[in-house]
């Protein structure tokens, strides 16, 4: 779900509220997804106070694959 929210870019607080997570959980998931290179912080504005998180190409590929697998089980 986080990957889909970040497809067009999303602030950390928006992701947190849409996924119903607390800040500690949010940090854990964002770190995991960044380490897996599925999301990244928007590098266009390096000094932005509130960076956007964006789904990477690899993350988009993962979403497509997940949706195909999901269809098999419906």
DAKA-V845782 format. One record per run of one state. SS is the DSSP state (H for helix, E for strand, - for the rest). FROM is the first residue (numbers start at 1). TO is the last residue. If there is no record, write none. Layout:
# DAKA-V845782
ss from to
SS FROM TO
SS FROM TO
This chain:
# DAKA-V845782
ss from to
- 1 1
H 2 5
- 6 9
E 10 11
H 12 18
- 19 22
H 23 35
- 36 38
E 39 41
- 42 51
E 52 55
- 56 56
H 57 72
- 73 74
